[in-house]
Amino acid sequence: MSLDSALLAILACPEDKGPLYYIESEAILYNPRLERAYAVRDGIPVMLVEEAKSLDDDENARIAGLVRDQQIAPTFEQ
């Protein structure tokens, strides 16, 4: 399920307040700075730090590769 573009434009990481990358195929919002992923469940972002998934090096590299290869834009520009 895709997220609304107006919602994406205002989403930020609840911890570092920086932009995220929405990877629809993985149903996550990705923060490369903290190597963390926030789940999107039934079209609703779960933006709780304690529920975020910390990514190991391999998973972080895989997700970063998706962002690069698919040219996914951040939720907003800093």
PQR file with spaces between the fields and no chain letter, atoms N, CA, C, O and H, PARSE charges and radii, in Angstrom:
ATOM       1  N    MET     1       0.840   -1.173    0.000 -0.4000 1.5000
ATOM       2  CA   MET     1       0.000    0.000    0.000 -0.0000 2.0000
ATOM       3  C    MET     1       0.890    1.243    0.000  0.5500 1.7000
ATOM       4  O    MET     1       1.813    1.358    0.806 -0.5500 1.4000
ATOM       5  N    SER     2       0.606    2.146   -0.893 -0.4000 1.5000
ATOM       6  CA   SER     2       1.412    3.349   -1.041 -0.0000 2.0000
ATOM       7  C    SER     2       1.011    4.405   -0.007  0.5500 1.7000
ATOM       8  O    SER     2      -0.144    4.490    0.409 -0.5500 1.4000
ATOM       9  H    SER     2      -0.144    2.052   -1.547  0.4000 1.0000
ATOM      10  N    LEU     3       1.993    5.198    0.387 -0.4000 1.5000
ATOM      11  CA   LEU     3       1.726    6.299    1.316 -0.0000 2.0000
ATOM      12  C    LEU     3       1.389    7.562    0.523  0.5500 1.7000
ATOM      13  O    LEU     3       1.914    7.784   -0.568 -0.5500 1.4000
ATOM      14  H    LEU     3       2.931    5.129    0.049  0.4000 1.0000
ATOM      15  N    ASP     4       0.529    8.362    1.075 -0.4000 1.5000
ATOM      16  CA   ASP     4       0.126    9.625    0.475 -0.0000 2.0000
ATOM      17  C    ASP     4       1.332   10.555    0.354  0.5500 1.7000
ATOM      18  O    ASP     4       2.136   10.662    1.280 -0.5500 1.4000
ATOM      19  H    ASP     4       0.102    8.182    1.961  0.4000 1.0000
ATOM      20  N    SER     5       1.451   11.224   -0.785 -0.4000 1.5000
ATOM      21  CA   SER     5       2.611   12.093   -1.011 -0.0000 2.0000
ATOM      22  C    SER     5       2.652   13.271   -0.032  0.5500 1.7000
ATOM      23  O    SER     5       3.736   13.724    0.335 -0.5500 1.4000
ATOM      24  H    SER     5       0.798   11.138   -1.537  0.4000 1.0000
ATOM      25  N    ALA     6       1.496   13.771    0.393 -0.4000 1.5000
ATOM      26  CA   ALA     6       1.474   14.865    1.370 -0.0000 2.0000
ATOM      27  C    ALA     6       2.014   14.394    2.717  0.5500 1.7000
ATOM      28  O    ALA     6       2.715   15.136    3.404 -0.5500 1.4000
ATOM      29  H    ALA     6       0.615   13.403    0.094  0.4000 1.0000
ATOM      30  N    LEU     7       1.689   13.166    3.090 -0.4000 1.5000
ATOM      31  CA   LEU     7       2.216   12.599    4.329 -0.0000 2.0000
ATOM      32  C    LEU     7       3.721   12.387    4.219  0.5500 1.7000
ATOM      33  O    LEU     7       4.470   12.723    5.136 -0.5500 1.4000
ATOM      34  H    LEU     7       1.119   12.563    2.531  0.4000 1.0000
ATOM      35  N    LEU     8       4.158   11.831    3.100 -0.4000 1.5000
ATOM      36  CA   LEU     8       5.600   11.591    2.914 -0.0000 2.0000
ATOM      37  C    LEU     8       6.408   12.880    3.015  0.5500 1.7000
ATOM      38  O    LEU     8       7.522   12.876    3.538 -0.5500 1.4000
ATOM      39  H    LEU     8       3.549   11.558    2.355  0.4000 1.0000
ATOM      40  N    ALA     9       5.857   13.965    2.525 -0.4000 1.5000
ATOM      41  CA   ALA     9       6.579   15.243    2.513 -0.0000 2.0000
ATOM      42  C    ALA     9       6.870   15.782    3.906  0.5500 1.7000
ATOM      43  O    ALA     9       7.734   16.645    4.065 -0.5500 1.4000
ATOM      44  H    ALA     9       4.952   13.968    2.100  0.4000 1.0000
ATOM      45  N    ILE    10       6.160   15.284    4.921 -0.4000 1.5000
ATOM      46  CA   ILE    10       6.376   15.806    6.276 -0.0000 2.0000
ATOM      47  C    ILE    10       6.966   14.772    7.236  0.5500 1.7000
ATOM      48  O    ILE    10       7.270   15.099    8.383 -0.5500 1.4000
ATOM      49  H    ILE    10       5.459   14.583    4.791  0.4000 1.0000
ATOM      50  N    LEU    11       7.130   13.537    6.782 -0.4000 1.5000
ATOM      51  CA   LEU    11       7.658   12.502    7.675 -0.0000 2.0000
ATOM      52  C    LEU    11       9.138   12.700    7.951  0.5500 1.7000
ATOM      53  O    LEU    11       9.928   12.940    7.038 -0.5500 1.4000
ATOM      54  H    LEU    11       6.884   13.271    5.850  0.4000 1.0000
ATOM      55  N    ALA    12       9.496   12.598    9.209 -0.4000 1.5000
ATOM      56  CA   ALA    12      10.893   12.703    9.645 -0.0000 2.0000
ATOM      57  C    ALA    12      11.144   11.628   10.686  0.5500 1.7000
ATOM      58  O    ALA    12      10.212   11.136   11.323 -0.5500 1.4000
ATOM      59  H    ALA    12       8.854   12.403    9.951  0.4000 1.0000
ATOM      60  N    CYS    13      12.400   11.269   10.854 -0.4000 1.5000
ATOM      61  CA   CYS    13      12.772   10.310   11.881 -0.0000 2.0000
ATOM      62  C    CYS    13      12.443   10.920   13.244  0.5500 1.7000
ATOM      63  O    CYS    13      12.811   12.064   13.511 -0.5500 1.4000
ATOM      64  H    CYS    13      13.156   11.668   10.336  0.4000 1.0000
ATOM      65  N    PRO    14      11.760   10.176   14.102 -0.5600 1.5000
ATOM      66  CA   PRO    14      11.423   10.725   15.415  0.2800 2.0000
ATOM      67  C    PRO    14      12.631   10.920   16.329  0.5500 1.7000
ATOM      68  O    PRO    14      12.547   11.644   17.321 -0.5500 1.4000
ATOM      69  N    GLU    15      13.756   10.276   16.002 -0.4000 1.5000
ATOM      70  CA   GLU    15      14.931   10.430   16.848 -0.0000 2.0000
ATOM      71  C    GLU    15      15.843   11.559   16.381  0.5500 1.7000
ATOM      72  O    GLU    15      16.157   12.460   17.158 -0.5500 1.4000
ATOM      73  H    GLU    15      13.825    9.688   15.196  0.4000 1.0000
ATOM      74  N    ASP    16      16.274   11.521   15.109 -0.4000 1.5000
ATOM      75  CA   ASP    16      17.224   12.560   14.658 -0.0000 2.0000
ATOM      76  C    ASP    16      16.576   13.663   13.826  0.5500 1.7000
ATOM      77  O    ASP    16      17.253   14.596   13.394 -0.5500 1.4000
ATOM      78  H    ASP    16      16.018   10.789   14.478  0.4000 1.0000
ATOM      79  N    LYS    17      15.261   13.558   13.599 -0.4000 1.5000
ATOM      80  CA   LYS    17      14.462   14.578   12.898 -0.0000 2.0000
ATOM      81  C    LYS    17      14.863   14.767   11.443  0.5500 1.7000
ATOM      82  O    LYS    17      14.454   15.744   10.815 -0.5500 1.4000
ATOM      83  H    LYS    17      14.711   12.800   13.949  0.4000 1.0000
ATOM      84  N    GLY    18      15.652   13.855   10.898 -0.4000 1.5000
ATOM      85  CA   GLY    18      16.084   13.938    9.514 -0.0000 2.0000
ATOM      86  C    GLY    18      15.130   13.230    8.568  0.5500 1.7000
ATOM      87  O    GLY    18      14.198   12.554    9.004 -0.5500 1.4000
ATOM      88  H    GLY    18      15.984   13.061   11.408  0.4000 1.0000
ATOM      89  N    PRO    19      15.367   13.388    7.264 -0.5600 1.5000
ATOM      90  CA   PRO    19      14.509   12.764    6.267  0.2800 2.0000
ATOM      91  C    PRO    19      14.656   11.241    6.248  0.5500 1.7000
ATOM      92  O    PRO    19      15.650   10.678    6.706 -0.5500 1.4000
ATOM      93  N    LEU    20      13.634   10.611    5.706 -0.4000 1.5000
ATOM      94  CA   LEU    20      13.581    9.162    5.570 -0.0000 2.0000
ATOM      95  C    LEU    20      13.413    8.809    4.100  0.5500 1.7000
ATOM      96  O    LEU    20      13.140    9.680    3.274 -0.5500 1.4000
ATOM      97  H    LEU    20      12.827   11.068    5.334  0.4000 1.0000
ATOM      98  N    TYR    21      13.574    7.548    3.780 -0.4000 1.5000
ATOM      99  CA   TYR    21      13.350    7.044    2.430 -0.0000 2.0000
ATOM     100  C    TYR    21      12.261    5.987    2.507  0.5500 1.7000
ATOM     101  O    TYR    21      12.385    5.001    3.233 -0.5500 1.4000
ATOM     102  H    TYR    21      13.795    6.840    4.452  0.4000 1.0000
ATOM     103  N    TYR    22      11.188    6.205    1.747 -0.4000 1.5000
ATOM     104  CA   TYR    22      10.087    5.248    1.742 -0.0000 2.0000
ATOM     105  C    TYR    22      10.372    4.186    0.687  0.5500 1.7000
ATOM     106  O    TYR    22      10.463    4.481   -0.505 -0.5500 1.4000
ATOM     107  H    TYR    22      11.087    7.006    1.157  0.4000 1.0000
ATOM     108  N    ILE    23      10.509    2.952    1.143 -0.4000 1.5000
ATOM     109  CA   ILE    23      10.748    1.831    0.238 -0.0000 2.0000
ATOM     110  C    ILE    23       9.480    0.993    0.255  0.5500 1.7000
ATOM     111  O    ILE    23       9.283    0.138    1.118 -0.5500 1.4000
ATOM     112  H    ILE    23      10.435    2.712    2.111  0.4000 1.0000
ATOM     113  N    GLU    24       8.634    1.263   -0.719 -0.4000 1.5000
ATOM     114  CA   GLU    24       7.310    0.653   -0.763 -0.0000 2.0000
ATOM     115  C    GLU    24       7.381   -0.867   -0.836  0.5500 1.7000
ATOM     116  O    GLU    24       6.598   -1.555   -0.180 -0.5500 1.4000
ATOM     117  H    GLU    24       8.794    1.958   -1.421  0.4000 1.0000
ATOM     118  N    SER    25       8.312   -1.398   -1.627 -0.4000 1.5000
ATOM     119  CA   SER    25       8.419   -2.854   -1.786 -0.0000 2.0000
ATOM     120  C    SER    25       8.778   -3.559   -0.478  0.5500 1.7000
ATOM     121  O    SER    25       8.476   -4.741   -0.308 -0.5500 1.4000
ATOM     122  H    SER    25       8.948   -0.839   -2.160  0.4000 1.0000
ATOM     123  N    GLU    26       9.422   -2.841    0.446 -0.4000 1.5000
ATOM     124  CA   GLU    26       9.817   -3.398    1.741 -0.0000 2.0000
ATOM     125  C    GLU    26       8.863   -2.982    2.856  0.5500 1.7000
ATOM     126  O    GLU    26       8.958   -3.477    3.979 -0.5500 1.4000
ATOM     127  H    GLU    26       9.668   -1.882    0.307  0.4000 1.0000
ATOM     128  N    ALA    27       7.951   -2.074    2.542 -0.4000 1.5000
ATOM     129  CA   ALA    27       7.013   -1.508    3.527 -0.0000 2.0000
ATOM     130  C    ALA    27       7.758   -0.933    4.734  0.5500 1.7000
ATOM     131  O    ALA    27       7.450   -1.231    5.888 -0.5500 1.4000
ATOM     132  H    ALA    27       7.874   -1.672    1.630  0.4000 1.0000
ATOM     133  N    ILE    28       8.763   -0.087    4.415 -0.4000 1.5000
ATOM     134  CA   ILE    28       9.544    0.550    5.471 -0.0000 2.0000
ATOM     135  C    ILE    28       9.856    1.994    5.123  0.5500 1.7000
ATOM     136  O    ILE    28       9.833    2.397    3.960 -0.5500 1.4000
ATOM     137  H    ILE    28       9.013    0.155    3.478  0.4000 1.0000
ATOM     138  N    LEU    29      10.148    2.755    6.161 -0.4000 1.5000
ATOM     139  CA   LEU    29      10.773    4.065    6.048 -0.0000 2.0000
ATOM     140  C    LEU    29      12.181    3.890    6.596  0.5500 1.7000
ATOM     141  O    LEU    29      12.365    3.451    7.731 -0.5500 1.4000
ATOM     142  H    LEU    29      10.167    2.427    7.105  0.4000 1.0000
ATOM     143  N    TYR    30      13.160    4.230    5.794 -0.4000 1.5000
ATOM     144  CA   TYR    30      14.562    3.925    6.084 -0.0000 2.0000
ATOM     145  C    TYR    30      15.319    5.178    6.479  0.5500 1.7000
ATOM     146  O    TYR    30      15.223    6.211    5.816 -0.5500 1.4000
ATOM     147  H    TYR    30      13.010    4.587    4.872  0.4000 1.0000
ATOM     148  N    ASN    31      16.078    5.077    7.573 -0.4000 1.5000
ATOM     149  CA   ASN    31      16.970    6.149    8.006 -0.0000 2.0000
ATOM     150  C    ASN    31      18.408    5.645    7.861  0.5500 1.7000
ATOM     151  O    ASN    31      18.870    4.850    8.680 -0.5500 1.4000
ATOM     152  H    ASN    31      16.156    4.238    8.111  0.4000 1.0000
ATOM     153  N    PRO    32      19.119    6.103    6.822 -0.5600 1.5000
ATOM     154  CA   PRO    32      20.491    5.629    6.619  0.2800 2.0000
ATOM     155  C    PRO    32      21.474    6.158    7.662  0.5500 1.7000
ATOM     156  O    PRO    32      22.513    5.541    7.896 -0.5500 1.4000
ATOM     157  N    ARG    33      21.162    7.279    8.284 -0.4000 1.5000
ATOM     158  CA   ARG    33      22.075    7.862    9.270 -0.0000 2.0000
ATOM     159  C    ARG    33      22.152    7.006   10.532  0.5500 1.7000
ATOM     160  O    ARG    33      23.222    6.849   11.120 -0.5500 1.4000
ATOM     161  H    ARG    33      20.317    7.780    8.093  0.4000 1.0000
ATOM     162  N    LEU    34      21.016    6.459   10.940 -0.4000 1.5000
ATOM     163  CA   LEU    34      20.959    5.629   12.145 -0.0000 2.0000
ATOM     164  C    LEU    34      20.899    4.141   11.813  0.5500 1.7000
ATOM     165  O    LEU    34      20.863    3.300   12.711 -0.5500 1.4000
ATOM     166  H    LEU    34      20.146    6.587   10.462  0.4000 1.0000
ATOM     167  N    GLU    35      20.887    3.819   10.512 -0.4000 1.5000
ATOM     168  CA   GLU    35      20.796    2.427   10.047 -0.0000 2.0000
ATOM     169  C    GLU    35      19.598    1.743   10.702  0.5500 1.7000
ATOM     170  O    GLU    35      19.716    0.715   11.370 -0.5500 1.4000
ATOM     171  H    GLU    35      20.916    4.502    9.783  0.4000 1.0000
ATOM     172  N    ARG    36      18.435    2.366   10.477 -0.4000 1.5000
ATOM     173  CA   ARG    36      17.210    1.931   11.138 -0.0000 2.0000
ATOM     174  C    ARG    36      16.067    1.948   10.131  0.5500 1.7000
ATOM     175  O    ARG    36      16.061    2.747    9.194 -0.5500 1.4000
ATOM     176  H    ARG    36      18.339    3.201    9.935  0.4000 1.0000
ATOM     177  N    ALA    37      15.096    1.053   10.337 -0.4000 1.5000
ATOM     178  CA   ALA    37      13.909    0.994    9.490 -0.0000 2.0000
ATOM     179  C    ALA    37      12.656    1.050   10.361  0.5500 1.7000
ATOM     180  O    ALA    37      12.557    0.373   11.384 -0.5500 1.4000
ATOM     181  H    ALA    37      15.101    0.404   11.098  0.4000 1.0000
ATOM     182  N    TYR    38      11.713    1.868    9.930 -0.4000 1.5000
ATOM     183  CA   TYR    38      10.412    1.973   10.580 -0.0000 2.0000
ATOM     184  C    TYR    38       9.393    1.264    9.696  0.5500 1.7000
ATOM     185  O    TYR    38       9.328    1.524    8.494 -0.5500 1.4000
ATOM     186  H    TYR    38      11.794    2.418    9.099  0.4000 1.0000
ATOM     187  N    ALA    39       8.609    0.386   10.271 -0.4000 1.5000
ATOM     188  CA   ALA    39       7.624   -0.380    9.520 -0.0000 2.0000
ATOM     189  C    ALA    39       6.472    0.507    9.059  0.5500 1.7000
ATOM     190  O    ALA    39       6.125    1.498    9.702 -0.5500 1.4000
ATOM     191  H    ALA    39       8.662    0.175   11.247  0.4000 1.0000
ATOM     192  N    VAL    40       5.895    0.120    7.928 -0.4000 1.5000
ATOM     193  CA   VAL    40       4.649    0.703    7.452 -0.0000 2.0000
ATOM     194  C    VAL    40       3.656   -0.458    7.430  0.5500 1.7000
ATOM     195  O    VAL    40       3.787   -1.391    6.638 -0.5500 1.4000
ATOM     196  H    VAL    40       6.177   -0.685    7.406  0.4000 1.0000
ATOM     197  N    ARG    41       2.669   -0.380    8.307 -0.4000 1.5000
ATOM     198  CA   ARG    41       1.695   -1.472    8.438 -0.0000 2.0000
ATOM     199  C    ARG    41       0.322   -0.991    7.989  0.5500 1.7000
ATOM     200  O    ARG    41      -0.220   -0.027    8.530 -0.5500 1.4000
ATOM     201  H    ARG    41       2.562    0.378    8.950  0.4000 1.0000
ATOM     202  N    ASP    42      -0.226   -1.667    7.005 -0.4000 1.5000
ATOM     203  CA   ASP    42      -1.548   -1.311    6.462 -0.0000 2.0000
ATOM     204  C    ASP    42      -1.608    0.161    6.074  0.5500 1.7000
ATOM     205  O    ASP    42      -2.616    0.833    6.290 -0.5500 1.4000
ATOM     206  H    ASP    42       0.215   -2.450    6.566  0.4000 1.0000
ATOM     207  N    GLY    43      -0.512    0.651    5.499 -0.4000 1.5000
ATOM     208  CA   GLY    43      -0.454    2.035    5.043 -0.0000 2.0000
ATOM     209  C    GLY    43      -0.226    3.058    6.130  0.5500 1.7000
ATOM     210  O    GLY    43      -0.326    4.259    5.883 -0.5500 1.4000
ATOM     211  H    GLY    43       0.307    0.106    5.324  0.4000 1.0000
ATOM     212  N    ILE    44       0.083    2.595    7.343 -0.4000 1.5000
ATOM     213  CA   ILE    44       0.307    3.512    8.467 -0.0000 2.0000
ATOM     214  C    ILE    44       1.749    3.381    8.952  0.5500 1.7000
ATOM     215  O    ILE    44       2.157    2.303    9.384 -0.5500 1.4000
ATOM     216  H    ILE    44       0.164    1.619    7.544  0.4000 1.0000
ATOM     217  N    PRO    45       2.528    4.467    8.885 -0.5600 1.5000
ATOM     218  CA   PRO    45       3.906    4.420    9.382  0.2800 2.0000
ATOM     219  C    PRO    45       3.935    4.253   10.903  0.5500 1.7000
ATOM     220  O    PRO    45       3.230    4.962   11.622 -0.5500 1.4000
ATOM     221  N    VAL    46       4.737    3.331   11.380 -0.4000 1.5000
ATOM     222  CA   VAL    46       4.909    3.111   12.815 -0.0000 2.0000
ATOM     223  C    VAL    46       6.183    3.871   13.214  0.5500 1.7000
ATOM     224  O    VAL    46       7.294    3.356   13.090 -0.5500 1.4000
ATOM     225  H    VAL    46       5.309    2.756   10.796  0.4000 1.0000
ATOM     226  N    MET    47       5.996    5.081   13.684 -0.4000 1.5000
ATOM     227  CA   MET    47       7.112    5.989   13.931 -0.0000 2.0000
ATOM     228  C    MET    47       7.503    6.027   15.409  0.5500 1.7000
ATOM     229  O    MET    47       7.678    7.099   15.988 -0.5500 1.4000
ATOM     230  H    MET    47       5.093    5.499   13.784  0.4000 1.0000
ATOM     231  N    LEU    48       7.636    4.869   15.999 -0.4000 1.5000
ATOM     232  CA   LEU    48       8.057    4.754   17.388 -0.0000 2.0000
ATOM     233  C    LEU    48       9.490    4.238   17.418  0.5500 1.7000
ATOM     234  O    LEU    48       9.788    3.186   16.851 -0.5500 1.4000
ATOM     235  H    LEU    48       7.494    3.998   15.529  0.4000 1.0000
ATOM     236  N    VAL    49      10.364    4.968   18.069 -0.4000 1.5000
ATOM     237  CA   VAL    49      11.776    4.589   18.132 -0.0000 2.0000
ATOM     238  C    VAL    49      11.937    3.183   18.687  0.5500 1.7000
ATOM     239  O    VAL    49      12.744    2.403   18.181 -0.5500 1.4000
ATOM     240  H    VAL    49      10.122    5.822   18.529  0.4000 1.0000
ATOM     241  N    GLU    50      11.176    2.857   19.721 -0.4000 1.5000
ATOM     242  CA   GLU    50      11.320    1.544   20.351 -0.0000 2.0000
ATOM     243  C    GLU    50      10.827    0.397   19.465  0.5500 1.7000
ATOM     244  O    GLU    50      11.140   -0.762   19.738 -0.5500 1.4000
ATOM     245  H    GLU    50      10.521    3.491   20.132  0.4000 1.0000
ATOM     246  N    GLU    51      10.071    0.695   18.422 -0.4000 1.5000
ATOM     247  CA   GLU    51       9.609   -0.351   17.508 -0.0000 2.0000
ATOM     248  C    GLU    51      10.402   -0.394   16.208  0.5500 1.7000
ATOM     249  O    GLU    51      10.172   -1.265   15.369 -0.5500 1.4000
ATOM     250  H    GLU    51       9.817    1.637   18.201  0.4000 1.0000
ATOM     251  N    ALA    52      11.325    0.531   16.037 -0.4000 1.5000
ATOM     252  CA   ALA    52      12.150    0.552   14.828 -0.0000 2.0000
ATOM     253  C    ALA    52      13.098   -0.646   14.822  0.5500 1.7000
ATOM     254  O    ALA    52      13.493   -1.155   15.871 -0.5500 1.4000
ATOM     255  H    ALA    52      11.512    1.239   16.718  0.4000 1.0000
ATOM     256  N    LYS    53      13.444   -1.071   13.634 -0.4000 1.5000
ATOM     257  CA   LYS    53      14.365   -2.203   13.474 -0.0000 2.0000
ATOM     258  C    LYS    53      15.765   -1.664   13.170  0.5500 1.7000
ATOM     259  O    LYS    53      15.962   -0.945   12.191 -0.5500 1.4000
ATOM     260  H    LYS    53      13.123   -0.657   12.782  0.4000 1.0000
ATOM     261  N    SER    54      16.721   -2.013   14.009 -0.4000 1.5000
ATOM     262  CA   SER    54      18.118   -1.678   13.727 -0.0000 2.0000
ATOM     263  C    SER    54      18.633   -2.663   12.695  0.5500 1.7000
ATOM     264  O    SER    54      18.438   -3.871   12.826 -0.5500 1.4000
ATOM     265  H    SER    54      16.560   -2.597   14.805  0.4000 1.0000
ATOM     266  N    LEU    55      19.289   -2.146   11.676 -0.4000 1.5000
ATOM     267  CA   LEU    55      19.756   -2.975   10.573 -0.0000 2.0000
ATOM     268  C    LEU    55      21.212   -3.376   10.776  0.5500 1.7000
ATOM     269  O    LEU    55      22.039   -2.560   11.183 -0.5500 1.4000
ATOM     270  H    LEU    55      19.448   -1.165   11.570  0.4000 1.0000
ATOM     271  N    ASP    56      21.515   -4.634   10.490 -0.4000 1.5000
ATOM     272  CA   ASP    56      22.917   -5.040   10.526 -0.0000 2.0000
ATOM     273  C    ASP    56      23.595   -4.530    9.250  0.5500 1.7000
ATOM     274  O    ASP    56      22.930   -3.996    8.362 -0.5500 1.4000
ATOM     275  H    ASP    56      20.843   -5.296   10.160  0.4000 1.0000
ATOM     276  N    ASP    57      24.900   -4.694    9.161 -0.4000 1.5000
ATOM     277  CA   ASP    57      25.655   -4.132    8.033 -0.0000 2.0000
ATOM     278  C    ASP    57      25.165   -4.633    6.683  0.5500 1.7000
ATOM     279  O    ASP    57      25.044   -3.851    5.740 -0.5500 1.4000
ATOM     280  H    ASP    57      25.441   -5.128    9.881  0.4000 1.0000
ATOM     281  N    ASP    58      24.881   -5.932    6.579 -0.4000 1.5000
ATOM     282  CA   ASP    58      24.434   -6.498    5.307 -0.0000 2.0000
ATOM     283  C    ASP    58      23.062   -5.964    4.904  0.5500 1.7000
ATOM     284  O    ASP    58      22.848   -5.600    3.748 -0.5500 1.4000
ATOM     285  H    ASP    58      24.979   -6.567    7.345  0.4000 1.0000
ATOM     286  N    GLU    59      22.146   -5.918    5.850 -0.4000 1.5000
ATOM     287  CA   GLU    59      20.798   -5.426    5.567 -0.0000 2.0000
ATOM     288  C    GLU    59      20.831   -3.938    5.246  0.5500 1.7000
ATOM     289  O    GLU    59      20.119   -3.484    4.351 -0.5500 1.4000
ATOM     290  H    GLU    59      22.320   -6.213    6.790  0.4000 1.0000
ATOM     291  N    ASN    60      21.641   -3.180    5.961 -0.4000 1.5000
ATOM     292  CA   ASN    60      21.779   -1.758    5.681 -0.0000 2.0000
ATOM     293  C    ASN    60      22.322   -1.531    4.274  0.5500 1.7000
ATOM     294  O    ASN    60      21.830   -0.663    3.554 -0.5500 1.4000
ATOM     295  H    ASN    60      22.219   -3.549    6.689  0.4000 1.0000
ATOM     296  N    ALA    61      23.318   -2.292    3.884 -0.4000 1.5000
ATOM     297  CA   ALA    61      23.878   -2.163    2.536 -0.0000 2.0000
ATOM     298  C    ALA    61      22.843   -2.527    1.476  0.5500 1.7000
ATOM     299  O    ALA    61      22.770   -1.876    0.434 -0.5500 1.4000
ATOM     300  H    ALA    61      23.718   -2.997    4.470  0.4000 1.0000
ATOM     301  N    ARG    62      22.045   -3.557    1.732 -0.4000 1.5000
ATOM     302  CA   ARG    62      21.013   -3.971    0.780 -0.0000 2.0000
ATOM     303  C    ARG    62      19.956   -2.873    0.613  0.5500 1.7000
ATOM     304  O    ARG    62      19.574   -2.536   -0.508 -0.5500 1.4000
ATOM     305  H    ARG    62      22.104   -4.086    2.579  0.4000 1.0000
ATOM     306  N    ILE    63      19.493   -2.323    1.730 -0.4000 1.5000
ATOM     307  CA   ILE    63      18.473   -1.275    1.682 -0.0000 2.0000
ATOM     308  C    ILE    63      19.039   -0.001    1.046  0.5500 1.7000
ATOM     309  O    ILE    63      18.360    0.639    0.243 -0.5500 1.4000
ATOM     310  H    ILE    63      19.804   -2.597    2.641  0.4000 1.0000
ATOM     311  N    ALA    64      20.263    0.368    1.394 -0.4000 1.5000
ATOM     312  CA   ALA    64      20.898    1.538    0.789 -0.0000 2.0000
ATOM     313  C    ALA    64      21.029    1.341   -0.723  0.5500 1.7000
ATOM     314  O    ALA    64      20.879    2.293   -1.490 -0.5500 1.4000
ATOM     315  H    ALA    64      20.814   -0.152    2.046  0.4000 1.0000
ATOM     316  N    GLY    65      21.309    0.112   -1.148 -0.4000 1.5000
ATOM     317  CA   GLY    65      21.387   -0.199   -2.571 -0.0000 2.0000
ATOM     318  C    GLY    65      20.043   -0.012   -3.264  0.5500 1.7000
ATOM     319  O    GLY    65      19.997    0.463   -4.399 -0.5500 1.4000
ATOM     320  H    GLY    65      21.430   -0.660   -0.525  0.4000 1.0000
ATOM     321  N    LEU    66      18.954   -0.378   -2.602 -0.4000 1.5000
ATOM     322  CA   LEU    66      17.625   -0.158   -3.176 -0.0000 2.0000
ATOM     323  C    LEU    66      17.360    1.332   -3.363  0.5500 1.7000
ATOM     324  O    LEU    66      16.858    1.757   -4.404 -0.5500 1.4000
ATOM     325  H    LEU    66      18.992   -0.764   -1.680  0.4000 1.0000
ATOM     326  N    VAL    67      17.700    2.117   -2.350 -0.4000 1.5000
ATOM     327  CA   VAL    67      17.514    3.566   -2.435 -0.0000 2.0000
ATOM     328  C    VAL    67      18.296    4.121   -3.623  0.5500 1.7000
ATOM     329  O    VAL    67      17.774    4.912   -4.408 -0.5500 1.4000
ATOM     330  H    VAL    67      18.108    1.771   -1.504  0.4000 1.0000
ATOM     331  N    ARG    68      19.532    3.704   -3.743 -0.4000 1.5000
ATOM     332  CA   ARG    68      20.395    4.183   -4.832 -0.0000 2.0000
ATOM     333  C    ARG    68      19.881    3.700   -6.193  0.5500 1.7000
ATOM     334  O    ARG    68      19.710    4.502   -7.110 -0.5500 1.4000
ATOM     335  H    ARG    68      19.957    3.061   -3.105  0.4000 1.0000
ATOM     336  N    ASP    69      19.636    2.400   -6.323 -0.4000 1.5000
ATOM     337  CA   ASP    69      19.254    1.829   -7.611 -0.0000 2.0000
ATOM     338  C    ASP    69      17.895    2.315   -8.097  0.5500 1.7000
ATOM     339  O    ASP    69      17.694    2.517   -9.294 -0.5500 1.4000
ATOM     340  H    ASP    69      19.775    1.748   -5.577  0.4000 1.0000
ATOM     341  N    GLN    70      16.969    2.503   -7.169 -0.4000 1.5000
ATOM     342  CA   GLN    70      15.620    2.960   -7.526 -0.0000 2.0000
ATOM     343  C    GLN    70      15.492    4.480   -7.496  0.5500 1.7000
ATOM     344  O    GLN    70      14.424    5.027   -7.771 -0.5500 1.4000
ATOM     345  H    GLN    70      17.133    2.340   -6.196  0.4000 1.0000
ATOM     346  N    GLN    71      16.583    5.150   -7.162 -0.4000 1.5000
ATOM     347  CA   GLN    71      16.628    6.608   -7.088 -0.0000 2.0000
ATOM     348  C    GLN    71      15.472    7.160   -6.241  0.5500 1.7000
ATOM     349  O    GLN    71      14.737    8.056   -6.656 -0.5500 1.4000
ATOM     350  H    GLN    71      17.450    4.706   -6.938  0.4000 1.0000
ATOM     351  N    ILE    72      15.346    6.594   -5.058 -0.4000 1.5000
ATOM     352  CA   ILE    72      14.286    7.001   -4.130 -0.0000 2.0000
ATOM     353  C    ILE    72      14.668    8.326   -3.490  0.5500 1.7000
ATOM     354  O    ILE    72      15.762    8.472   -2.944 -0.5500 1.4000
ATOM     355  H    ILE    72      15.943    5.866   -4.721  0.4000 1.0000
ATOM     356  N    ALA    73      13.774    9.272   -3.560 -0.4000 1.5000
ATOM     357  CA   ALA    73      14.030   10.592   -2.972 -0.0000 2.0000
ATOM     358  C    ALA    73      13.713   10.577   -1.488  0.5500 1.7000
ATOM     359  O    ALA    73      12.863    9.810   -1.036 -0.5500 1.4000
ATOM     360  H    ALA    73      12.886    9.153   -4.003  0.4000 1.0000
ATOM     361  N    PRO    74      14.398   11.425   -0.727 -0.5600 1.5000
ATOM     362  CA   PRO    74      14.085   11.521    0.703  0.2800 2.0000
ATOM     363  C    PRO    74      12.718   12.166    0.900  0.5500 1.7000
ATOM     364  O    PRO    74      12.188   12.809   -0.006 -0.5500 1.4000
ATOM     365  N    THR    75      12.158   11.990    2.087 -0.4000 1.5000
ATOM     366  CA   THR    75      10.847   12.565    2.380 -0.0000 2.0000
ATOM     367  C    THR    75      10.861   14.085    2.313  0.5500 1.7000
ATOM     368  O    THR    75       9.839   14.698    2.002 -0.5500 1.4000
ATOM     369  H    THR    75      12.589   11.467    2.823  0.4000 1.0000
ATOM     370  N    PHE    76      11.984   14.693    2.594 -0.4000 1.5000
ATOM     371  CA   PHE    76      12.151   16.134    2.440 -0.0000 2.0000
ATOM     372  C    PHE    76      13.639   16.426    2.319  0.5500 1.7000
ATOM     373  O    PHE    76      14.482   15.590    2.645 -0.5500 1.4000
ATOM     374  H    PHE    76      12.814   14.196    2.846  0.4000 1.0000
ATOM     375  N    GLU    77      13.944   17.625    1.844 -0.4000 1.5000
ATOM     376  CA   GLU    77      15.345   18.053    1.701 -0.0000 2.0000
ATOM     377  C    GLU    77      15.732   18.871    2.916  0.5500 1.7000
ATOM     378  O    GLU    77      14.960   19.707    3.388 -0.5500 1.4000
ATOM     379  H    GLU    77      13.260   18.304    1.579  0.4000 1.0000
ATOM     380  N    GLN    78      16.933   18.626    3.419 -0.4000 1.5000
ATOM     381  CA   GLN    78      17.418   19.403    4.576 -0.0000 2.0000
ATOM     382  C    GLN    78      18.038   20.681    4.127  0.5500 1.7000
ATOM     383  O    GLN    78      18.502   21.466    4.954 -0.5500 1.4000
ATOM     384  H    GLN    78      17.560   17.948    3.036  0.4000 1.0000
